[in-house]
Amino acid sequence: MSIALSGMKTIVLFLICLVPASSRASELLQIRLFDEELVTGKLDLPSGANKIKKIVIFVHGTGPGTYQDHRKFGTIEFNYFDYFAEEFNRRGVAFFVANKRGVEVGDQPPFYDKVDRDKFEMVGPANSAKDIASSIQQLRKDKRLKNTKFLLFGWSEGTIIAAMVADEKKNKVAGLFLAGYVHENMSDVIRWQNEGESSMVAIRGYFDKNSDTKISKTEYESTDNVATAMRTHGFKDAT
């Protein structure tokens, strides 16, 4: 199954602290959804760009998500989506990501979000697709994005939602980035995730040196720098 890119996401989390800062224009926007609910989103524009040819809108996967997705690893704290904004902006591409409905930025680890469970109950592929369409409609009213091509970046379950939005011709989606494309039904996906197999996909990247989809005791106890770092910091030398 190809939906799990948790390993890739973990790598990105570590790489973000290596990305040099550059100037860009960031704005917080209030997005009015199809049912009048409001969510906060963050628009990052390339600095000094007179004409913005493309904008990428991130489409969250399963679970709560904010426009920051703030995280902390040891003494390092960062906003996960700053990485995407930085990389797209330096290529002249605008980037937008919004809180999922019922979710706000919080200050408590590990996820740094606040979830209104009553509102979050409405989150599902159909409503999420409508929410993304609402973002597109509002962003198109911005004069700076008048002639801009809109692309969607779907992650995990977000690949389903992004495709649904693109299928609606009125949304005029010019292209898709699909990371961890979901090609099976959600029942099987959720079962697969909760049986622990998705976690093993990520963990194997650190230990499975012979690519046999298993982690032997020898591989786990390897002195390889990557394996040692994950065993020491990720698993606290668990045996």
N, C-alpha and C positions, 0 to 999 in steps of 0.2 A: 504494500500500500504506500502511496506516495505523499500522503498529506503531511507527514511530520518533517518539518525542517527545524526542529527544536535545536538540533546540533548546530545548524547554520546560524540560528538566532543567538545561541550562546557565544559562538565565535565573534559575531558582530558586536555583542555586548562588550567583549574584551577589546575589540579593535577600536571602539568608539573613543576610548581614552587616548588613542594615538593620533586621532585626526586633528590637525592644526585648526585653530579658530580662524574664521575669516568674516568679513563684514557682510551682513545680509539684513534685509528689512523683514522684521517679524511683526505680525499683528494678530491679536485675538479677536475672533468674530463670534457673534451670536447667530446660530443657524436655527431658523424656524422650520420645524419638521412638518410633514404632511398633516399631522393632527394638532398642530399649533404648539406642540412641546418644543422647548428650547434646549439646545446643547451648545457647548463652547467648542470652537475649533481654532486651530492655529495655522495661519497662512505665512509661509516663508517665501519671499521674493528675492531673486538675484539682485545684488546691489548694483545700482547704476544702469540697470537694464531699461531701455526706453520701450522696447517692444518684447513682450513675453510670448514666445512662439508656442510653448508647451507648459502644461501644468499636470502634475501627477497627484492624484487623490488616493490616499491610503485607505484600504478597506480591511478593517480588523477581522481577526479570526474569532474562534469561540471564546466566550468569557468576557468579563469587563475589560475595557480599554479606554485610555485617556489620550489627550493630544500630546502628553509628555511620555507616558509610560516610564516614569522615574524609577530608577533601580539603584541598589547599593551593593557593591562587592567589596568587602573589607572596609577600607577607609575611602574607597573611590565611590562617589555618587555622580550620577549623570542622568540625563534625559535620553532615553533610547532613540526617540525620533529626531533628535538633533543630528544624529549620524546621517539619516536619510536626507534631511533638509540641507545639510552641509554639502553632501555629495551631489545632489540634484542641482542645487543653486550654483555651484561652481561650474556646472555644465550649462548654465543659462536656463535651467528649468525650474519653474515654481513648484512648491510642494505644499500640500494641505492635508491635515489630519484632524479629526474631531473626536470628542468624547462620544462613546456609545450612549444611547438614550438611557437615562437613569444613573449615569456614572459621572462623577466629578473628580477632579484632582484632590487627593488627600495628602496627609502628612505622616501616615503610619506605615512602616514596613510590613511585609516585603513588597506589596504592590502599590502602595501610595495612592490609593483610590478610595472614594466613598461611593457606595452603591445603594441606591434606593430600590429595594427588591420589588416593590409594587410596580414601579415604572420599568424595571429591567425585565419583568415577566413578559413584556411585549416584544422583547428582542427575539427575532427569528429571521430566517432568510428573507421572507416576503416583506416584513416591515423594515428590515435593515436595508433592503434594496430601495424601498421608497425613501428611507432616510438619506441614502447616498444621492438619490435623484434630487432631493430637496437641496442638498449642498451644491450640486451642480447648477441647479436653477438660480440659486442665490449668487454664486460666484460669477456666473455669466453676466450678471448685472453690473459687475465691477468694470469700469471703463478700461482699466489696465489689462483686462482679460477678454476684451471684446472680440478679438480675432485669434484667440488662443485655442490650440488643440487640447482637448481634455482626455487624459489617459488615467486608467484605474490600476492601482497596484493592490491586488488581492492576496492576502496571506492565509493559508490553510482554509478554514471555512469561508474566508473572504473571497476565495477564488470562485466559489459558487455564486456569492452575492454580486461580485464584480461582473461575472458573465450575465447574470440576470439583468443588471442595469444596462449593460452594453446591448442586450437583445432588444431593449426598448428604443426604437429609432428616434423618438423625440428627445432622448438624452444626448444624442450626437456624440457618443464616445468614440474617439479616434483610435484607441488602442488599449491593450491590456498587458500588464505584467502579472503573471500568475506564479506565486511561490508556494510550493507544496500543494499542487493541484489536487483537489478532491474529486475522484472519479467513481466513488462508491456511495451507497446510500448512508444517510446520517446515523442510522441505527448501528450499522456495522462499524462505522467510524468511531462512534462513542464507545462501543464495546472494546474495540482495539486499543483506544487511548487508555481506558480505565483498567485494562488487564496488564498494563505496564510495558507493553511492547513498544509504544512510542518512546518511552524513556530509554529503552535499550538502543534504539536507533541513534540517539544522541551520545550515549555512553560508549558505544562501540567505536566511535570516532577517536576516542582517547586511548583505548586499550587494544582493540582488535587489529593487531599488526599484520596478521596473515589473512585477514578478510574472509574468515570462515563463518562469520555472523555469530561467533561465540567469544566469550572472554575467559581464557584459561587462568589458573592461578599464577602461572608464570608471567602472562601478559599483564595481569593486574599488579603484580609485584615488581614489574620492570623498572629499571633505573632510567628509562627514557624520560627526557625532560617533561614532555607533555603528560605522560602517564603519571609521573611523580607529582606534578603540579595538581592534577585533578584528584589523585588519591589523597594528597596532603590537605589541599584547601577545599576541594569539593566534597570529599567523603570523610575528612578528618581522620585519616588513617584507619578507617573501619576495616575489620577483617571478618 
